[in-house]
Amino acid sequence: MTYKLTYFDVKGRAEIIRFLFSYMNVDFEDRRIEREQWPSIKPTTPFGQLPLLEIDGKELNQSLSISRYLAKKAGLAGKDEWESLLIDIAVDNINEMRQVIINYFHEKNEDIKSKQIITIVNETIPFYVERFEKIISENDGYFVNGKLSWSDLYFVSILDTIQHVTKVDLIEGHPHLTLLKQRVLAVPQIKSWIAKRPNPVY
């Protein structure tokens, strides 16, 4: 099978897909477009969104659905239906936090943004991060059942983007989240990807 991933030259929503391909040692074309190219490319995409993954020429959108598909191939989506459910819940919780922050990032009204960031820094991030810290402390250092899953990869994959947008280090002062990040980045395939990837800020 051939894989072609199209996204901007940032980590963002595509980084979890890149992590999963790397984890599986699967070659993929990492097509990164410039923002200036997007208006001409957007009408050619299924729903006017990126990332877009082509598998043997078939175009697929929705980054989390793509990631879940790859995670199943990688053995990171749960050993049974119950474990898969717990992993999906963890991913959805992480994504809820991410979505609030990305909505802020795309807000055009500066007055609204100035109010949103106060809420995000003082309420949204602490609300989620404290709960993530507790979950990981109760699951032997991972989000689900004391072992690596794609929910762990997803959390670590979005950290740079969130820090860039909010100027907040999510894991500072949270030892279990800090250790989780270290564990994910120490996975040989992930470590190899990070060493060779283009390195945009977020």
Helices and strands as residue ranges (DSSP letters): E 3-8, G 12-14, H 15-23, E 29-33, G 35-37, H 38-41, G 42-44, E 52-55, E 58-60, H 63-74, H 81-106, H 110-119, I 120-124, H 125-137, H 150-157, H 159-166, H 175-186, H 188-196
